[in-house]
Amino acid sequence: MNQKTLIGGAIALAAAAGICLLWHSARSTESNAIRLHLNGKQPAPDFQADKLDLNGNGTVDRFDLFRSKLRAVFNGKDALYPAYYTANHAKQLGRTAFHPETGTLWCSHSGTGIAFRFYGKECRLYLTADSAYSGGEAAAARYAVFLNDELVTDTQLLEPEQTVTLINPADENTPAAVRVVKLSESAFSSLGIREICIAASKGISEKHPDGLLIPEEPNPHLIEFIGDSITCGYGIDGVYGTDTFKTATENAMKSYAYRTAQILHADYSLVSFSGYGIISGYTSNGKALTNLVVPRYYAQTGHNAAALEEHHKIQDDLWGFAPQPDLIVMNLGTNDASYTGSDSGKQREFAAGYTAFLKTIREKNPDAPILCTLGIMGQALCDAIDLAVMNYTEETGDTNIRTMRFDMQSETEDGVVIDWHPSAVTHSKAAEKLSGKIRAWLGWD
């Protein structure tokens, strides 16, 4: 592990009066006042809520105690500037949900996260897990943290809370770039970013009036990818024939989608679920699995039943469809083929369902070009997609849509990974083909 990062153990939040900090448990008059209030021992007339509500969320809670301790620790020559995440502090990557009541930004879909630059000596990220962490390597959220484009940690949220400490490798007046990316998919677990704290010399904030935490600049274009396990980077860090699937082997940053965005210098959003399709999820008995379909969950910020704070679930958050993408790439049909097979009637059923989903996508994204793709793990439904797009154009008059067939993966030439999924080499080849198609169609640099 790189010395620039330290993964702290779990920060126990089981009791408001017992928050365990990685720094020493310094106390102050402010901390004691908040602690007494939380324990119900502070007489109401003596309690001044406006002064002890340090994060300004309208109530005095364990997070105010957390902040008061941090302020007590850094009361010497250094100062600490804690700040809950806001849109002004970091760029959101993909679909995220901010819960102001707990100051937590929830990242669920593959590739979601934040990107920012900070001034100061060090940056501490306070991360929290949903209830899926108890599932261990099989289900817990996997994430990566980068400092100045260098990978400093790649791990899973196997505890309720984790702390990542990043040391600025340069002078504290030189900004360091940080990127946090969730590598695993939404269907299993979510990652919460609860607090970003900057430690700096006193007076450093006066030299940087725009703040010590600055969002990464947006790229010229935003691409939304809608897909299944291929888009998630399913099993890409596992070994075919040896490993079984678990979120520890998923890596969205090695997927064709992420790589395409990199090639085109574009921002991205991945909406993808392993085993899901248009009219049926992956099935082994010829019967449609209609609950495992992407159209049903397209309007949500994420989808899994794990509990966040206070029994909330990520699937309870609806996505606002802003910002609007400059392009939508859909790569669905691989799992539907397990249901349709070569049955022409079922293939027409798939085409009808695909056309209906295109109408939903257009309703939510009125101006974005749509590129419909398939073929990496099988091309049985490519003709049905051509039919679906033709029917969609005839029914709506919308011509801002194209199709593209990926090359079929080669097990002998490029290898495969868990459950015969595409390797990193195959994903790279797919990204080259896809980015070339986009450049030729839309004229992007």
C-alpha positions as CSV (number, residue, x, y, z in Angstrom):
1,M,0.0,0.0,0.0
2,N,1.3,3.5,-0.9
3,Q,2.4,5.5,2.1
4,K,0.4,8.4,0.9
5,T,-2.8,6.8,2.2
6,L,-3.7,5.3,5.5
7,I,-6.9,3.3,5.8
8,G,-8.2,3.8,9.3
9,G,-10.3,1.1,11.0
10,A,-13.9,1.5,11.5
11,I,-15.1,4.7,13.2
12,A,-17.7,3.3,15.5
13,L,-20.9,5.4,15.5
14,A,-23.0,3.0,17.5
15,A,-23.3,5.6,20.4
16,A,-23.2,9.4,19.9
17,A,-21.1,9.7,23.1
18,G,-18.6,7.1,21.9
19,I,-17.3,8.3,18.5
20,C,-13.8,6.8,18.0
21,L,-11.4,9.1,16.2
22,L,-8.1,8.2,14.7
23,W,-6.7,11.3,16.2
24,H,-6.4,11.5,20.0
25,S,-9.7,11.9,21.9
26,A,-9.1,15.6,22.7
27,R,-11.9,17.3,24.5
28,S,-13.0,20.8,24.8
29,T,-15.7,22.8,26.6
30,E,-17.6,22.7,23.3
31,S,-17.3,18.9,23.0
32,N,-18.4,18.4,26.6
33,A,-21.4,20.6,26.1
34,I,-22.5,18.7,23.1
35,R,-21.8,15.4,24.8
36,L,-23.9,16.4,27.8
37,H,-26.8,17.4,25.6
38,L,-26.7,14.2,23.6
39,N,-26.8,12.2,26.9
40,G,-29.7,14.2,28.1
41,K,-27.8,15.6,31.1
42,Q,-27.5,19.3,30.1
43,P,-30.3,21.4,31.5
44,A,-32.4,22.8,28.6
45,P,-32.1,26.5,29.7
46,D,-28.3,26.3,29.6
47,F,-28.1,24.7,26.2
48,Q,-27.5,27.1,23.3
49,A,-28.3,25.1,20.2
50,D,-27.3,27.8,17.7
51,K,-23.7,27.7,19.0
52,L,-23.4,23.9,19.2
53,D,-25.0,23.1,15.8
54,L,-21.6,23.3,14.2
55,N,-22.6,22.0,10.8
56,G,-25.7,24.1,10.5
57,N,-28.1,21.2,9.8
58,G,-30.7,22.5,12.3
59,T,-30.0,20.0,15.1
60,V,-27.3,19.1,17.5
61,D,-26.2,15.5,16.8
62,R,-23.2,13.2,16.7
63,F,-21.7,15.0,13.7
64,D,-21.4,18.2,15.7
65,L,-19.6,16.2,18.4
66,F,-17.3,14.9,15.7
67,R,-16.5,18.4,14.4
68,S,-15.9,19.8,17.9
69,K,-13.3,17.1,18.5
70,L,-11.6,17.9,15.3
71,R,-11.5,21.5,16.2
72,A,-10.0,20.7,19.6
73,V,-7.3,18.6,18.0
74,F,-6.2,21.3,15.6
75,N,-6.1,24.2,18.0
76,G,-2.4,24.7,17.8
77,K,-0.4,25.8,14.8
78,D,-2.6,24.0,12.4
79,A,-6.2,24.5,11.6
80,L,-8.8,22.0,10.4
81,Y,-11.5,23.0,7.9
82,P,-14.2,20.3,7.9
83,A,-16.9,20.5,5.4
84,Y,-19.8,18.3,4.4
85,Y,-19.9,17.6,0.7
86,T,-21.8,20.0,-1.4
87,A,-21.9,20.5,-5.2
88,N,-19.6,23.5,-4.7
89,H,-16.8,21.4,-3.2
90,A,-16.4,18.4,-5.6
91,K,-17.5,17.2,-9.0
92,Q,-19.9,14.4,-8.9
93,L,-19.1,11.4,-11.0
94,G,-22.2,9.7,-12.3
95,R,-25.5,9.5,-10.5
96,T,-25.1,10.3,-6.8
97,A,-27.6,11.1,-4.0
98,F,-26.8,13.7,-1.3
99,H,-28.7,13.3,2.0
100,P,-28.4,16.6,3.9
101,E,-29.8,15.2,7.1
102,T,-26.6,13.2,7.6
103,G,-24.3,15.1,5.3
104,T,-23.7,12.0,3.2
105,L,-23.2,11.7,-0.5
106,W,-24.2,8.2,-1.6
107,C,-22.5,6.6,-4.6
108,S,-24.1,3.4,-5.8
109,H,-23.7,2.8,-9.5
110,S,-20.4,1.6,-11.0
111,G,-17.9,4.4,-11.5
112,T,-19.7,6.9,-9.2
113,G,-17.7,9.1,-6.9
114,I,-16.2,12.6,-6.6
115,A,-13.2,14.5,-7.9
116,F,-11.7,17.6,-6.4
117,R,-8.4,19.5,-5.7
118,F,-7.4,20.6,-2.2
119,Y,-4.9,23.1,-0.7
120,G,-3.3,22.2,2.6
121,K,-1.1,19.5,4.2
122,E,-3.5,16.6,4.2
123,C,-7.1,15.6,3.3
124,R,-9.1,13.1,5.2
125,L,-12.1,11.3,3.7
126,Y,-14.7,9.8,6.0
127,L,-16.5,7.0,4.2
128,T,-19.5,5.0,5.4
129,A,-21.1,1.7,4.2
130,D,-24.6,0.6,3.7
131,S,-25.7,-2.6,5.4
132,A,-24.3,-4.7,2.6
133,Y,-20.8,-4.4,4.2
134,S,-21.7,-7.4,6.3
135,G,-21.7,-9.5,3.2
136,G,-17.9,-9.3,3.0
137,E,-16.0,-9.6,-0.2
138,A,-19.0,-11.0,-2.0
139,A,-21.1,-7.9,-1.7
140,A,-19.3,-5.0,0.0
141,A,-18.6,-1.9,-2.1
142,R,-15.2,-1.8,-3.7
143,Y,-13.6,1.6,-4.3
144,A,-10.4,3.3,-5.4
145,V,-8.8,6.6,-4.4
146,F,-6.3,8.4,-6.6
147,L,-4.0,11.3,-5.6
148,N,-2.6,13.2,-8.5
149,D,-3.7,10.4,-10.8
150,E,-1.8,7.8,-8.8
151,L,-3.7,4.9,-7.3
152,V,-3.2,5.1,-3.5
153,T,-5.8,2.6,-2.3
154,D,-8.1,0.0,-3.8
155,T,-10.2,-1.8,-1.2
156,Q,-13.6,-2.7,0.0
157,L,-15.9,-1.2,2.7
158,L,-15.8,-4.2,5.0
159,E,-16.6,-2.1,8.1
160,P,-19.3,0.4,8.7
161,E,-16.8,3.3,8.5
162,Q,-13.4,3.9,7.0
163,T,-11.0,6.8,6.9
164,V,-8.6,7.6,4.1
165,T,-5.8,10.1,4.8
166,L,-4.1,11.7,1.8
167,I,-0.9,13.7,2.3
168,N,-0.2,16.5,-0.2
169,P,3.1,15.5,-1.8
170,A,3.8,19.2,-2.7
171,D,3.7,22.5,-0.8
172,E,0.3,23.1,0.8
173,N,-0.2,26.1,-1.5
174,T,0.0,23.6,-4.5
175,P,-3.3,21.9,-5.1
176,A,-3.4,18.1,-5.0
177,A,-6.0,16.3,-7.1
178,V,-8.2,13.6,-5.5
179,R,-10.6,11.2,-7.2
180,V,-12.8,8.6,-5.4
181,V,-14.3,6.0,-7.7
182,K,-16.7,3.2,-6.7
183,L,-15.5,0.2,-8.7
184,S,-18.4,-2.3,-8.0
185,E,-22.0,-2.1,-9.1
186,S,-25.2,-0.8,-7.5
187,A,-27.1,-4.1,-7.3
188,F,-25.0,-5.2,-4.3
189,S,-24.0,-2.2,-2.3
190,S,-23.4,1.6,-2.0
191,L,-20.6,3.8,-0.8
192,G,-21.2,6.9,1.3
193,I,-18.9,9.9,1.5
194,R,-19.7,11.6,4.8
195,E,-17.0,14.2,5.4
196,I,-14.0,15.7,3.7
197,C,-11.6,17.5,6.1
198,I,-8.5,19.5,5.2
199,A,-5.6,20.1,7.6
200,A,-3.6,23.2,6.8
201,S,-1.4,25.8,8.4
202,K,-3.2,28.7,10.0
203,G,-4.0,31.4,7.6
204,I,-3.8,29.2,4.5
205,S,-7.5,29.8,3.8
206,E,-6.8,33.5,3.5
207,K,-4.4,32.8,0.6
208,H,-7.1,30.8,-1.2
209,P,-10.3,32.8,-0.9
210,D,-12.2,30.4,-3.3
211,G,-11.8,27.7,-0.7
212,L,-9.4,24.8,0.2
213,L,-11.6,22.3,-1.6
214,I,-12.2,23.0,-5.3
215,P,-14.2,20.8,-7.7
216,E,-12.5,19.2,-10.7
217,E,-13.4,21.1,-13.9
218,P,-16.1,19.3,-16.1
219,N,-15.1,17.7,-19.3
220,P,-16.5,19.0,-22.6
221,H,-19.0,16.1,-23.0
222,L,-21.0,13.7,-20.8
223,I,-21.8,10.2,-21.9
224,E,-24.5,8.0,-20.2
225,F,-23.9,4.3,-20.6
226,I,-26.8,1.9,-20.0
227,G,-25.9,-1.7,-19.7
228,D,-25.5,-5.0,-17.9
229,S,-22.5,-6.9,-16.4
230,I,-20.3,-6.0,-19.3
231,T,-20.7,-2.3,-18.6
232,C,-20.1,-3.0,-14.8
233,G,-16.7,-4.6,-15.5
234,Y,-18.0,-7.9,-14.1
235,G,-15.3,-10.3,-12.9
236,I,-12.6,-8.5,-14.7
237,D,-10.1,-8.9,-11.9
238,G,-10.9,-12.6,-11.5
239,V,-9.6,-15.8,-13.2
240,Y,-11.9,-17.8,-15.5
241,G,-12.6,-21.3,-14.3
242,T,-11.1,-20.6,-10.9
243,D,-12.9,-17.6,-9.3
244,T,-16.5,-17.1,-8.6
245,F,-18.2,-13.7,-8.8
246,K,-17.9,-11.2,-5.9
247,T,-17.8,-7.5,-5.9
248,A,-14.1,-7.7,-5.0
249,T,-13.5,-8.7,-8.6
250,E,-15.6,-6.0,-10.3
251,N,-13.8,-3.0,-11.7
252,A,-15.7,-0.4,-13.7
253,M,-12.5,1.5,-14.5
254,K,-11.4,-1.3,-16.7
255,S,-14.7,-1.5,-18.6
256,Y,-15.2,-0.4,-22.2
257,A,-17.5,2.4,-20.9
258,Y,-15.0,4.0,-18.6
259,R,-12.2,3.6,-21.2
260,T,-14.3,5.1,-23.9
261,A,-14.9,8.2,-21.7
262,Q,-11.2,8.4,-21.1
263,I,-10.3,8.2,-24.8
264,L,-12.9,11.0,-25.6
265,H,-12.0,13.1,-22.6
266,A,-15.6,12.9,-21.5
267,D,-17.4,12.7,-18.2
268,Y,-19.5,9.6,-17.8
269,S,-22.5,8.0,-16.0
270,L,-23.0,4.2,-15.8
271,V,-26.4,2.8,-15.2
272,S,-25.8,-0.9,-15.3
273,F,-26.8,-4.1,-13.5
274,S,-25.3,-7.6,-13.9
275,G,-27.8,-10.2,-15.3
276,Y,-30.4,-7.6,-16.3
277,G,-31.9,-7.1,-19.7
278,I,-34.7,-5.3,-21.5
279,I,-37.5,-7.8,-21.1
280,S,-35.8,-10.5,-19.1
281,G,-32.8,-11.0,-17.0
282,Y,-30.4,-13.9,-17.4
283,T,-32.4,-17.2,-17.2
284,S,-31.5,-20.8,-17.5
285,N,-35.0,-22.3,-17.8
286,G,-36.4,-20.4,-20.8
287,K,-38.8,-18.4,-18.5
288,A,-38.5,-14.6,-18.5
289,L,-37.2,-13.0,-15.4
290,T,-39.2,-9.8,-15.7
291,N,-38.0,-8.3,-12.3
292,L,-34.4,-8.2,-13.6
293,V,-34.9,-5.6,-16.3
294,V,-33.2,-2.2,-16.6
295,P,-36.2,-0.2,-17.8
296,R,-37.9,-0.8,-14.4
297,Y,-35.1,0.9,-12.5
298,Y,-33.8,3.5,-15.0
299,A,-35.4,6.4,-13.1
300,Q,-33.6,5.6,-9.8
301,T,-30.3,6.8,-8.5
302,G,-29.3,3.3,-7.7
303,H,-30.9,-0.1,-7.0
304,N,-30.4,-2.5,-4.1
305,A,-32.3,-3.3,-0.9
306,A,-29.4,-2.6,1.5
307,A,-30.2,-0.1,4.3
308,L,-28.5,3.3,4.3
309,E,-29.0,5.5,7.3
310,E,-32.3,5.2,9.2
311,H,-33.5,2.3,6.9
312,H,-33.4,4.5,3.8
313,K,-32.5,2.6,0.6
314,I,-30.6,4.0,-2.5
315,Q,-33.5,2.8,-4.7
316,D,-35.8,5.3,-2.8
317,D,-33.9,8.2,-4.5
318,L,-35.2,9.2,-7.9
319,W,-32.7,10.6,-10.4
320,G,-33.4,14.1,-11.6
321,F,-31.9,13.6,-15.1
322,A,-29.6,16.6,-14.7
323,P,-27.1,17.3,-16.0
324,Q,-28.3,16.0,-19.4
325,P,-25.9,13.7,-21.3
326,D,-24.4,14.7,-24.6
327,L,-24.7,11.1,-25.7
328,I,-26.4,7.9,-24.5
329,V,-24.8,4.5,-25.3
330,M,-27.0,1.5,-24.6
331,N,-25.5,-2.0,-24.5
332,L,-28.4,-4.4,-23.5
333,G,-29.6,-7.7,-24.9
334,T,-27.0,-10.1,-23.9
335,N,-29.1,-11.4,-21.0
336,D,-32.3,-11.2,-23.0
337,A,-30.8,-13.7,-25.4
338,S,-30.9,-16.4,-22.7
339,Y,-34.7,-16.0,-22.8
340,T,-35.3,-15.4,-26.5
341,G,-32.9,-17.9,-27.9
342,S,-33.6,-18.3,-31.7
343,D,-37.4,-18.1,-31.2
344,S,-38.6,-15.4,-33.7
345,G,-41.6,-14.6,-31.6
346,K,-39.6,-13.9,-28.5
347,Q,-37.1,-11.9,-30.5
348,R,-40.0,-9.7,-31.8
349,E,-41.1,-9.4,-28.2
350,F,-37.6,-8.2,-27.3
351,A,-37.6,-5.7,-30.2
352,A,-40.9,-4.3,-29.0
353,G,-39.6,-3.9,-25.4
354,Y,-36.5,-2.3,-26.7
355,T,-38.5,0.3,-28.8
356,A,-40.6,1.1,-25.7
357,F,-37.5,1.7,-23.6
358,L,-36.0,3.9,-26.3
359,K,-39.1,6.1,-25.9
360,T,-38.6,6.3,-22.1
361,I,-35.0,7.2,-22.6
362,R,-36.0,10.0,-25.1
363,E,-38.6,11.3,-22.7
364,K,-36.0,11.7,-20.0
365,N,-33.2,12.9,-22.4
366,P,-34.9,14.9,-25.2
367,D,-31.8,16.0,-27.0
368,A,-29.1,13.4,-26.6
369,P,-28.0,11.2,-29.5
370,I,-28.6,7.5,-28.7
371,L,-26.2,4.8,-29.8
372,C,-27.5,1.2,-29.5
373,T,-24.8,-1.4,-29.3
374,L,-24.5,-5.2,-28.7
375,G,-22.3,-8.1,-29.6
376,I,-19.3,-8.6,-27.2
377,M,-20.7,-11.8,-25.6
378,G,-23.1,-12.8,-28.4
379,Q,-24.8,-11.3,-31.4
380,A,-28.1,-13.3,-31.5
381,L,-30.2,-10.2,-30.9
382,C,-28.3,-7.6,-33.1
383,D,-30.9,-7.9,-35.9
384,A,-33.7,-7.5,-33.4
385,I,-32.0,-4.2,-32.2
386,D,-31.8,-3.0,-35.8
387,L,-35.6,-3.8,-36.0
388,A,-36.3,-2.0,-32.8
389,V,-34.5,1.1,-33.8
390,M,-36.2,1.1,-37.2
391,N,-39.6,0.8,-35.6
392,Y,-38.7,3.5,-33.1
393,T,-37.7,6.0,-35.8
394,E,-40.9,5.2,-37.9
395,E,-43.1,5.6,-34.8
396,T,-41.5,8.8,-33.5
397,G,-39.8,10.5,-36.4
398,D,-36.6,10.7,-34.2
399,T,-33.5,10.1,-36.4
400,N,-31.0,11.1,-33.7
401,I,-30.1,7.4,-33.2
402,R,-27.7,4.9,-34.5
403,T,-26.7,1.2,-34.0
404,M,-23.3,-0.4,-33.8
405,R,-22.2,-4.0,-33.4
406,F,-19.2,-4.8,-31.2
407,D,-16.8,-7.4,-32.3
408,M,-17.4,-10.8,-30.6
409,Q,-14.8,-11.5,-27.9
410,S,-12.1,-14.0,-28.6
411,E,-11.4,-16.4,-25.8
412,T,-8.2,-17.8,-27.5
413,E,-6.8,-14.4,-28.5
414,D,-7.7,-12.1,-25.7
415,G,-8.8,-14.4,-22.9
416,V,-12.0,-14.3,-20.7
417,V,-12.6,-13.7,-17.0
418,I,-15.2,-14.9,-14.5
419,D,-18.3,-16.6,-16.1
420,W,-16.9,-16.1,-19.6
421,H,-17.0,-12.4,-19.3
422,P,-14.8,-10.1,-21.4
423,S,-11.2,-9.5,-20.3
424,A,-9.5,-6.1,-19.9
425,V,-8.0,-6.6,-23.4
426,T,-11.4,-7.2,-24.9
427,H,-12.8,-4.1,-23.1
428,S,-9.9,-2.0,-24.5
429,K,-10.6,-3.1,-28.0
430,A,-14.3,-2.4,-27.6
431,A,-13.5,1.1,-26.3
432,E,-11.4,1.8,-29.3
433,K,-14.2,0.7,-31.7
434,L,-16.8,2.6,-29.8
435,S,-14.9,5.9,-29.5
436,G,-14.1,5.7,-33.2
437,K,-17.8,5.3,-34.0
438,I,-18.7,8.3,-31.8
439,R,-16.0,10.5,-33.3
440,A,-17.1,9.7,-36.8
441,W,-20.8,10.3,-36.0
442,L,-20.6,13.3,-33.7
443,G,-17.3,14.9,-34.7
444,W,-15.9,14.9,-31.2
445,D,-12.1,15.4,-30.8
